């Protein structure tokens, strides 16, 4: 923690020659994309996209899960989506999964989160469970973590389409959805083309 504190203390001095850039940021934001990724500390979107301050509106959740739209839901994810699309008029949404994702591993093997009831409840929103009373093992996700993670990303894109304000902008051509997969150990980013199921290098 101390290294983080020291960096925060010295940060103003480090950006003294970029004062105009940061002053401009104070006037408002116009991000290039909404970037939905996992909370995992190894996944740093600005690191592998080269994004500068103001480029990405980030939404990070355990397992990059986007719950399906529910009319009465008072959810931080739904609120962030609505703000990004309605207020900021963001033209692109990226859902980015990653290798070695603990949340996806828990989707495959429920026993890994047996002692974490809040995590288990959150994972039910991932959209892979056929019914609330059915054991997780019946979902047939398979044993290939990469394949399951990539399928999981595509499922979250389907969930995004369930939000009326997103569906409207997709229909009008004002919004594009992107499915990405980041490999922690190599830094490689794979993407799935619209309408496809296979992930290929960007």
Residue frames relative to the residue before (quaternion, step in Angstrom):
aa qw qx qy qz dx dy dz
X 1.0000 0.0000 0.0000 0.0000 0.00 0.00 0.00
X 0.6163 0.5919 -0.3536 0.3805 3.57 1.02 -0.80
X 0.6346 0.5292 -0.3429 0.4468 3.59 1.00 -0.74
X 0.6318 0.5220 -0.3314 0.4675 3.58 1.08 -0.68
X 0.6383 0.5252 -0.3198 0.4631 3.57 1.01 -0.83
X 0.6652 0.5082 -0.3056 0.4537 3.58 0.89 -0.94
X 0.6484 0.5093 -0.3273 0.4615 3.57 0.97 -0.81
X 0.6497 0.5147 -0.3221 0.4575 3.60 0.96 -0.83
X 0.6365 0.5398 -0.3240 0.4455 3.58 1.03 -0.76
X 0.7690 0.3750 -0.1886 0.4821 3.56 0.93 -0.90
X 0.4316 0.7428 -0.4396 0.2622 3.58 1.27 -0.18
X 0.6403 0.5264 -0.3626 0.4260 3.68 0.79 -0.77
X 0.6634 0.4987 -0.3106 0.4633 3.59 0.98 -0.78
X 0.6507 0.5403 -0.3151 0.4306 3.57 1.09 -0.73
X 0.7572 0.3514 -0.2071 0.5102 3.60 1.12 -0.54
X 0.2939 0.7977 -0.4910 0.1902 3.57 1.24 0.30
X 0.6928 0.4523 -0.2797 0.4871 3.61 1.09 -0.64
X 0.6787 0.4290 -0.2931 0.5190 3.62 1.28 0.12
X 0.2231 0.8286 -0.4923 0.1459 3.57 1.19 0.50
X 0.6380 0.5305 -0.3351 0.4463 3.58 0.98 -0.78
X 0.6395 0.5347 -0.3141 0.4544 3.57 1.00 -0.87
X 0.7139 0.4395 -0.2611 0.4786 3.58 0.86 -0.91
X 0.5993 0.5450 -0.3592 0.4635 3.58 1.12 -0.58
X 0.6262 0.5333 -0.3289 0.4640 3.58 1.07 -0.74
X 0.6209 0.5511 -0.3387 0.4429 3.59 1.04 -0.75
X 0.6281 0.5599 -0.3338 0.4250 3.58 1.08 -0.68
X 0.6105 0.5755 -0.3416 0.4236 3.59 1.22 -0.38
X 0.7386 -0.3261 0.2255 0.5452 3.60 1.20 -0.31
X 0.3517 -0.7380 0.5368 0.2085 3.55 -1.30 0.12
X 0.0080 -0.7602 0.6496 0.0008 3.51 -1.20 0.68
X 0.0904 -0.8513 0.5152 0.0425 3.60 0.45 1.21
X 0.5350 -0.6182 0.4778 0.3214 3.54 -1.23 0.57
X 0.8204 -0.0051 0.0734 0.5670 3.57 1.01 -0.82
X 0.3699 -0.6177 0.6310 0.2890 3.48 -1.40 0.34
X 0.1140 -0.8109 0.5737 0.0160 3.57 -0.64 1.14
X 0.0963 -0.8030 0.5881 0.0083 3.57 -0.43 1.26
X 0.1385 0.7993 -0.5671 0.1428 3.55 -0.50 1.17
X 0.6547 -0.5114 0.3932 0.3940 3.52 -1.35 0.15
X 0.5521 -0.6151 0.4563 0.3296 3.56 -1.23 0.50
X 0.3788 0.7626 -0.4549 0.2609 3.59 1.30 -0.20
X 0.4865 -0.7107 0.4372 0.2592 3.58 -0.79 1.07
X 0.6360 0.5421 -0.3326 0.4370 3.59 1.20 -0.39
X 0.6595 0.4833 -0.2928 0.4957 3.58 1.27 -0.24
X 0.0423 0.7983 -0.5930 0.0968 3.57 -0.37 1.29
X 0.3084 -0.8065 0.4651 0.1951 3.64 0.05 1.22
X 0.6751 0.4936 -0.3208 0.4447 3.61 0.87 -0.81
X 0.5947 0.5808 -0.3612 0.4225 3.58 1.17 -0.53
X 0.7997 0.3022 -0.1759 0.4881 3.60 0.76 -0.97
X 0.6608 0.4458 -0.3406 0.4986 3.61 1.21 -0.02
X 0.3964 -0.7160 0.4839 0.3100 3.58 1.19 -0.42
X 0.3186 0.7821 -0.4866 0.2238 3.58 1.23 0.35
X 0.3068 -0.7235 0.5928 0.1760 3.52 -1.09 0.84
X 0.6778 -0.4462 0.3507 0.4675 3.61 -1.20 0.18
X 0.7696 0.3195 -0.2536 0.4912 3.56 -0.85 1.00
X 0.6022 0.5991 -0.3557 0.3898 3.62 1.21 -0.30
X 0.8055 0.2196 -0.0891 0.5431 3.60 0.97 -0.86
X 0.2064 -0.6953 0.6720 0.1496 3.51 -1.13 0.81
X 0.1439 -0.8568 0.4935 0.0415 3.56 -0.19 1.29
X 0.0571 -0.7477 0.6614 0.0161 3.51 -1.12 0.87
X 0.0019 -0.8270 0.5595 -0.0553 3.56 -0.40 1.23
X 0.0516 0.7805 -0.6185 0.0747 3.52 -0.84 1.05
X 0.6124 -0.5157 0.4238 0.4236 3.57 -1.20 0.37
X 0.8446 0.0851 -0.0982 0.5195 3.56 -0.65 1.15
X 0.4062 -0.7292 0.4527 0.3136 3.61 1.27 0.33
X 0.2481 0.7946 -0.5081 0.2213 3.56 1.02 0.89
X 0.0996 -0.7480 0.6545 0.0457 3.54 -1.08 0.91
X 0.3154 -0.7562 0.5334 0.2102 3.63 -0.35 1.12
X 0.5652 -0.5771 0.4604 0.3682 3.57 -1.15 0.58
X 0.6197 -0.5627 0.4045 0.3686 3.54 -1.20 0.58
X 0.0161 0.7581 -0.6515 0.0220 3.54 -1.05 0.89
X 0.5623 -0.6654 0.3760 0.3156 3.56 -0.74 1.10
X 0.7956 0.3200 -0.1507 0.4918 3.58 0.83 -0.98
X 0.4133 0.7415 -0.4585 0.2631 3.59 1.23 0.10
X 0.1262 -0.7400 0.6565 0.0734 3.55 -0.96 0.97
X 0.2021 0.8133 -0.4910 0.2381 3.52 0.34 1.34
X 0.5310 -0.6477 0.4459 0.3157 3.56 -0.97 0.85
X 0.6221 0.5329 -0.3430 0.4597 3.58 1.06 -0.71
X 0.6782 0.4905 -0.2949 0.4610 3.58 0.83 -0.99
X 0.6532 0.5178 -0.3138 0.4546 3.57 0.98 -0.82
X 0.6524 0.5076 -0.3093 0.4702 3.57 0.99 -0.80
X 0.6282 0.5276 -0.3298 0.4671 3.57 1.02 -0.79
X 0.6715 0.5085 -0.3013 0.4469 3.54 0.85 -0.98
X 0.6600 0.5039 -0.3144 0.4601 3.58 0.92 -0.87
X 0.6662 0.5168 -0.3083 0.4405 3.58 0.90 -0.94
X 0.7430 0.4199 -0.2254 0.4698 3.56 0.88 -0.96
X 0.7486 0.4132 -0.2251 0.4672 3.57 0.85 -0.97
X 0.7659 0.3694 -0.2056 0.4844 3.59 0.81 -0.95
X 0.7728 0.3529 -0.1903 0.4920 3.58 0.84 -0.98
X 0.2797 -0.7965 0.4936 0.2093 3.60 1.29 -0.27
X 0.1230 0.8262 -0.5354 0.1246 3.56 0.98 0.86
X 0.3589 -0.7818 0.4720 0.1928 3.62 -0.79 0.95
X 0.7898 0.2184 -0.1058 0.5633 3.60 1.20 -0.40
X 0.1001 -0.7608 0.6382 0.0622 3.54 -1.13 0.78
X 0.1295 -0.7764 0.6153 0.0435 3.56 -0.83 1.05
X 0.1031 -0.7283 0.6710 0.0931 3.55 -1.02 0.85
X 0.0526 -0.8338 0.5484 -0.0353 3.56 -0.50 1.21
X 0.1554 -0.7612 0.6262 0.0654 3.55 -0.64 1.18
X 0.1963 -0.7964 0.5599 0.1168 3.58 -1.20 0.08
X 0.6156 -0.5449 0.4256 0.3782 3.53 -1.29 0.41
X 0.8301 0.2275 -0.1697 0.4799 3.57 -1.28 0.48
X 0.2840 0.7876 -0.5014 0.2181 3.60 1.11 0.64
X 0.4052 -0.7429 0.4841 0.2227 3.56 -0.61 1.16
X 0.6286 0.5392 -0.3412 0.4448 3.59 1.04 -0.71
X 0.6659 0.4792 -0.3067 0.4825 3.57 0.94 -0.83
X 0.6132 0.5306 -0.3519 0.4675 3.60 1.02 -0.69
X 0.6472 0.5076 -0.3153 0.4733 3.58 1.05 -0.74
X 0.6032 0.5404 -0.3551 0.4670 3.59 1.11 -0.62
X 0.6866 0.4720 -0.2684 0.4835 3.56 1.10 -0.72
X 0.7958 0.1031 -0.0194 0.5964 3.58 1.11 -0.76
X 0.2972 -0.8152 0.4748 0.1472 3.54 0.05 1.35
X 0.5974 0.6095 -0.3723 0.3647 3.60 1.03 -0.68
X 0.5795 0.6016 -0.3817 0.3957 3.62 1.16 -0.43
X 0.7598 0.2813 -0.1853 0.5560 3.61 1.21 -0.36
X 0.2197 0.8308 -0.4868 0.1564 3.55 1.25 0.47
X 0.7430 0.3928 -0.2184 0.4959 3.59 1.03 -0.74
X 0.6672 0.4648 -0.2940 0.5023 3.62 1.27 0.17
X 0.1684 -0.8466 0.4957 0.0961 3.60 0.27 1.21
X 0.6398 0.5239 -0.3409 0.4473 3.60 1.02 -0.66
X 0.6319 0.5084 -0.3232 0.4877 3.58 1.04 -0.76
X 0.6442 0.5243 -0.3259 0.4515 3.60 0.90 -0.89
X 0.6591 0.5023 -0.3115 0.4650 3.58 0.96 -0.84
X 0.6396 0.5259 -0.3287 0.4543 3.58 0.99 -0.83
X 0.6641 0.5294 -0.3077 0.4290 3.58 0.94 -0.86
X 0.5680 0.5927 -0.3998 0.4077 3.60 1.14 -0.39
X 0.6265 0.5375 -0.3386 0.4517 3.59 1.22 -0.36
X 0.4745 0.7020 -0.4296 0.3121 3.61 1.24 -0.12
X 0.4722 -0.7262 0.4024 0.2962 3.58 1.23 -0.37
X 0.5927 0.5894 -0.3699 0.4056 3.59 1.21 0.23
X 0.6143 0.5713 -0.3362 0.4280 3.54 1.25 -0.20
X 0.4193 -0.7526 0.4435 0.2472 3.63 -0.56 1.07
X 0.8029 -0.0792 0.0684 0.5868 3.60 1.08 -0.56
X 0.6099 -0.6126 0.3539 0.3570 3.55 -1.03 0.73
X 0.7223 0.4332 -0.2538 0.4755 3.60 1.14 -0.49
X 0.5864 0.5928 -0.3706 0.4091 3.58 1.24 -0.13
X 0.5088 -0.6492 0.4595 0.3295 3.62 -0.93 0.77
X 0.6124 -0.5953 0.3799 0.3552 3.53 -1.07 0.80
X 0.6206 0.5888 -0.3480 0.3834 3.59 1.04 -0.73
X 0.6181 0.5727 -0.3530 0.4067 3.63 1.17 -0.36
X 0.5577 0.6673 -0.3798 0.3153 3.59 1.18 -0.25
X 0.3404 -0.7841 0.4721 0.2157 3.58 1.21 -0.25
X 0.2096 0.8072 -0.5280 0.1602 3.59 0.94 0.79
X 0.4660 -0.6697 0.4568 0.3545 3.59 1.12 -0.56
X 0.5199 -0.6651 0.4629 0.2704 3.54 -1.36 0.10
X 0.5705 0.5880 -0.3819 0.4277 3.60 1.25 -0.12
X 0.3578 -0.7815 0.4697 0.2017 3.57 -0.24 1.30
X 0.6471 0.5150 -0.3324 0.4534 3.62 0.92 -0.81
X 0.6743 0.4961 -0.2970 0.4592 3.57 0.87 -0.95
X 0.6611 0.4966 -0.3082 0.4705 3.58 0.96 -0.86
X 0.6352 0.5290 -0.3292 0.4564 3.60 0.98 -0.81
X 0.6802 0.4826 -0.2958 0.4657 3.57 0.92 -0.86
X 0.6227 0.5163 -0.3313 0.4857 3.57 1.04 -0.72
X 0.6168 0.5581 -0.3221 0.4520 3.55 1.06 -0.83
X 0.6344 0.5260 -0.3255 0.4635 3.60 0.97 -0.84
X 0.6720 0.4956 -0.2997 0.4616 3.59 0.90 -0.91
X 0.6142 0.5370 -0.3418 0.4663 3.58 1.09 -0.66
X 0.6553 0.5007 -0.3203 0.4662 3.60 0.99 -0.77
X 0.5949 0.5351 -0.3621 0.4782 3.60 1.14 -0.54
X 0.6200 0.5235 -0.3377 0.4770 3.58 1.03 -0.75
X 0.6359 0.5235 -0.3286 0.4623 3.59 1.00 -0.77
X 0.6167 0.5465 -0.3449 0.4494 3.59 1.00 -0.78
X 0.6601 0.5255 -0.3080 0.4396 3.57 0.96 -0.83
X 0.6020 0.5769 -0.3592 0.4193 3.60 1.21 -0.36
X 0.5860 0.5610 -0.3782 0.4459 3.63 1.23 -0.24
X 0.4843 -0.7108 0.4172 0.2936 3.63 -0.56 1.09
X 0.6847 0.4831 -0.3070 0.4512 3.61 0.88 -0.84
X 0.6293 0.4868 -0.3377 0.5029 3.60 1.18 -0.41
X 0.6374 0.5362 -0.3269 0.4465 3.57 0.92 -0.89
X 0.6504 0.5239 -0.3236 0.4447 3.60 0.95 -0.84
X 0.7035 0.4563 -0.2746 0.4707 3.58 0.89 -0.87
X 0.5885 0.5383 -0.3694 0.4769 3.59 1.15 -0.51
X 0.6632 0.5134 -0.3009 0.4540 3.59 0.92 -0.92
X 0.7153 0.4438 -0.2533 0.4768 3.58 1.00 -0.79
X 0.4985 -0.6798 0.4121 0.3457 3.59 1.28 -0.11
X 0.5113 0.6661 -0.4049 0.3619 3.57 1.25 0.29
X 0.7625 0.2730 -0.1456 0.5683 3.55 1.30 -0.14
X 0.1197 -0.7761 0.6168 0.0538 3.55 -1.11 0.81
X 0.2502 -0.7565 0.5876 0.1408 3.56 -1.11 0.76
X 0.1082 -0.8002 0.5896 0.0210 3.57 -1.04 0.84
X 0.1947 -0.7640 0.6071 0.0996 3.58 -1.01 0.88
X 0.0004 -0.8093 0.5851 -0.0521 3.58 -0.64 1.16
X 0.1093 -0.7531 0.6432 0.0849 3.53 -1.34 0.41
X 0.1777 -0.8012 0.5694 0.0478 3.55 -0.68 1.19
X 0.2407 -0.7649 0.5835 0.1288 3.57 -0.91 0.97
X 0.4414 -0.7500 0.4309 0.2388 3.55 -0.42 1.28
X 0.7571 0.4413 -0.2430 0.4160 3.59 0.73 -1.04
X 0.7626 0.3393 -0.1998 0.5132 3.63 1.14 -0.44
X 0.4203 -0.7063 0.4688 0.3236 3.58 1.15 -0.50
X 0.4658 0.6936 -0.4437 0.3240 3.59 1.27 0.00
X 0.1781 -0.7597 0.6178 0.0969 3.54 -1.11 0.80
X 0.1483 -0.7685 0.6198 0.0570 3.53 -0.87 1.07
X 0.1265 -0.7856 0.6018 0.0684 3.56 -1.17 0.57
X 0.2918 -0.7300 0.5928 0.1747 3.52 -1.22 0.59
X 0.4070 -0.7271 0.5006 0.2348 3.58 -0.67 1.10
X 0.6178 -0.5510 0.3978 0.3956 3.62 -1.10 0.58
X 0.8095 0.2449 -0.1968 0.4960 3.55 -0.86 0.96
X 0.6429 0.4948 -0.3168 0.4914 3.59 1.29 -0.22
X 0.3493 -0.7193 0.5546 0.2304 3.58 -1.33 0.10
X 0.6669 0.5041 -0.2969 0.4615 3.61 1.20 -0.40
X 0.3330 -0.7301 0.5676 0.1838 3.55 -1.08 0.83
X 0.0633 -0.7926 0.6064 -0.0130 3.56 -0.92 0.99
X 0.6353 -0.5162 0.3837 0.4274 3.64 -1.18 0.39
X 0.5726 -0.5982 0.4419 0.3450 3.56 -1.08 0.76
